[in-house]
Amino acid sequence: MKKFLITFFLIIFIPFITPVFAQEIQCDNRHLTLVSSVRSRDLWIDKTADPLKNQYELIRKHNFSSTWLLQYDVLLDKELLYEIRKFNDNQEKGVFLEISQNFAEQSRVIYPHAVPWFSPHAVFLSGYSQSERRNLIDRLFKKFKEEFGFYPKSVGAWWIDSFSLNYMKEKYNIKTAMIVADQKTTDNYGIWGQWWGIPYYPSKANILTPASNLKNKQDVVVIQWAQRDPVLAYGEGAKYSNYSLQANDYIRQGKKTDYFQQLIKTYLDCQNPLGQITVGLETGIESVSYIDEYENQLKYLSSISNINIVTMSQFADRFHKIFPQFPDQLEIDSDWILKTDSRSNSTLKDRITYQQDIAFSDFFIPDKKDFLDRNLEGLKKDQLSYFPWFLIVIFLTGLMSLFKRFFKIWLIGTLFTLLSFGLIIKSNYQFGWQVFYGPAVSYLIFIQIILVLVSYITIWFYSRTTSFTKHPLTLYFLPLSFGLDPIIQTLRFSNFGGKYYFGFAQDSLRFIGLSFAKPFNLEFINQDFPSYISAAFLRFDFNKVWENLYVSILIYPLGHIILAIVFGYLFIKLPVKIRKFVIIIFVILTSFHLMDIFQADPRLVQ
């Protein structure tokens, strides 16, 4: 009778004794993305190749697909590359966008001196100028293609500024980017305000702000590293942010694998059309101490029958399929309401209103601070409208010059405007900021128009002088006098190691010139110097000119007018045969200066 009752009980109740989690995710489009971030072995605890091999072996054992994000120095490590090339076809290779000194210097970029490798203004692209970011990205993608034969489609870093993201999308057509999940003050990195743990398309202006229409949408899927507990992780510092999917985080909080399972349940429930989790460890660092817990995670994940194991780029394709435009609203843990215009949590009293056309300042200028502060709560700016009305003035005066037969004066005046005030002319309003390439100017649009008109009037008056009427070519020295600027800008001088150095900078690191040492020891130098030496060379700092409005709009152009008069006087003293050669040299040098203006980085924003 007892056996009969037990059998009856099992037959009746076994169908209902399935795990709660299995019931919760009985829906399609639940995705797991395994990501391993691989830095230089200089930073590893175990500096052998074993951490990489051990981590891969666990992934291969469970037949998982995964993405390996490789930092630049890894692409130079022959032993690691040998192991990575042995990975099976389920393993995607992408790039990890952290900057090392070696990476910076091979990209011809000066690396900050005497700072920890993890300092935000050293390790992230946002610590460098726009042109330096392009150099770094191009170098990384080129090296990646040299090693693997294709450009990566997936990128990652704890922080990626929107300028860099846009550049990688436009030039290399990346599909997906991973940044760290919300944390207010952990590890000197404060990132706050994105959708809580949920993938999204960012706006072109701000990677933390979800796109709201096709015009402001950047077609890259953003996923998050260390997705946080929807309740416990809300607060300041690691004591909150360590409530995450990361093994090293929740173990430090005294949690075990069952906590990980509960977070999985939260993120992969069926209330959204699509669910996704990112799981991984930092190879050679956290992976050394937490490899056992990582194995526990993988064992559990492999027991979920209806979860899709995808790489970062594969997930981007799935996301595109479900949301070909963008998701309007998603939810997490019922309290988090994530919309394109806001995120809110009534229980935690959180509400952030999104402004899709407002950027952080690091979109334009390098952030040299020791703390990375990317908090949408403090980003309150008005959208500024801008139109380059000075172009209308240039166009109309150009038409007049054709009818009134003073085209030469118009051409020289236009060149003088660009060469003397080009950085002011280039300044504009964008993504909520006044962006200045030269001096900060109030009433920018009005000043741009005035400077154009003043330039034409100045050239017209000079053309009426006796010097010009006798020697018309001398008028061209008004713009050509700016050909001296590239020479002055590249001059370098220093004294170290018992030697004096005088010469020119070919780029940020390359010095070409002479060294002097006593007694009468003269040597030709053509070599790269380390960043800390290159940065210490004395040079003429044009930033000092742009920091003073009156110097930049009065003294700077007036100085070149005086130079033009002197050059014009000397020019007419030269033999006729030499004059053409002199003009050609000045034209080449002036062209370099004009290119520098067109390629200049923003200097400051307000």
Secondary structure, 3 states (H helix, E strand, C coil): CHHHHHHHHHHHHHHHCCCHHHHHCCCCCEEEEEEEEECCHHHCCCCCCHHHHHHHHHHHHCCCCEEEEECHHHHHCHHHHHHHHCCCCCEEEEEECCCCHHHHHHCCCCCCCCCCCCCHHHHCHHHCCHHHHHHHHHHHHHHHHHHHCCCCCEEECCCCCHHHHHHHHHHHCCCEEEEECCEEEECCEEEECCCCCCCECEECCCCCCECCCCCCECCCEEEEECCECCCCCCCCCHHHHCCECCHHHHHHCCCCHHHHHHHHHHHCCCCCCCEEEEECCEECCHHHHCHHHHHHHHHHHHCCCCCEECCHHHHHHHHHHHCCCCCCEEEECCCEEEECCEEEECCCCEEEECCCCCCCHHHCCCCCCCCEEEEHHHCCCCCCCCCCHHHHHHHHHHHHHHHHCCHHHHHHHHHHHHHHHHHHHHCEEECCEEEECCCCCCCHHHHHHHHHHHHHHHHHHHHCCHHHHHCHHHHHHHHHHHHHHHHHHHEEEEEECCEEEEEEECCCCEEEEEEEECCCEEEEEEEECCHHHHCCCECCCCHHHHCCHHHHHHHHHHHHHHHHHHHHHHHHHCCHHHHHHHHHHHHHHHHHHHHHHHCCCCCEEC
